[in-house]
Amino acid sequence: MTKITKEEVKKVAHLARLELNENEINNHAEQLENILDYIRQLEKIDTDDVPCTTRAIEVVNVFRKDEKKNSDCNEELLELGPSRENKYFKVPKIINE
């Protein structure tokens, strides 16, 4: 197991366009090493019998079935608007030609 060097942290920081002081370089080296240690632990886990999934829990569609319903309240709804023209709401022009 190799340790993350300061030079590697500086290279990654340069690629990410980050300016790090010496203290930040040391902190990031330690944090990156901890992350890599955790990944090494995960690599040791036997997952051969674990099915491939895209989520930790099953996602189920909770939408109701679409059903067509006749509506006789169109006139009532149009009356709620500030302005109308025939069967449509009338709105101010917002796009110039």
C-alpha positions, -999 to +999 in steps of 0.1 A: +000+000+000+015+032-011+007+065+006-006+095-012+024+119-016+023+157-014+034+158-051+003+137-061-020+161-041-003+191-058-008+174-092-045+168-086-049+203-072-033+217-103-055+196-126-086+209-106-072+244-108-070+246-070-045+266-050-036+248-018-013+259+010+010+235+028-016+227+055-043+220+030-020+198+010-013+177+041-050+175+050-060+165+015-032+138+014-046+123+046-082+125+035-074+109+001-055+082+018-085+075+041-107+073+010-084+049-007-082+027+024-120+025+025-120+015-011-095-012-005-118-025+023-147-025-001-127-044-027-123-073-003-160-079+001-173-109-018-202-097-039-204-127-063-239-137-050-252-101-049-274-093-078-266-062-098-289-033-091-291+004-099-306+014-065-304+002-029-341-001-027-367-010-053-384+020-069-421+016-077-442+039-098-468+054-075-487+073-102-524+066-106-537+053-139-546+081-163-583+081-169-603+104-192-631+123-174-656+146-190-656+181-174-685+203-174-669+231-155-650+248-183-672+279-181-667+281-143-630+279-147-629+306-174-648+329-151-620+326-125-595+343-148-590+380-150-597+382-188-610+359-215-618+357-251-643+330-261-631+297-247-596+309-238-578+330-211-565+363-225-530+371-213-507+401-220-482+397-248-447+389-234-427+381-266-418+408-291-417+399-328 
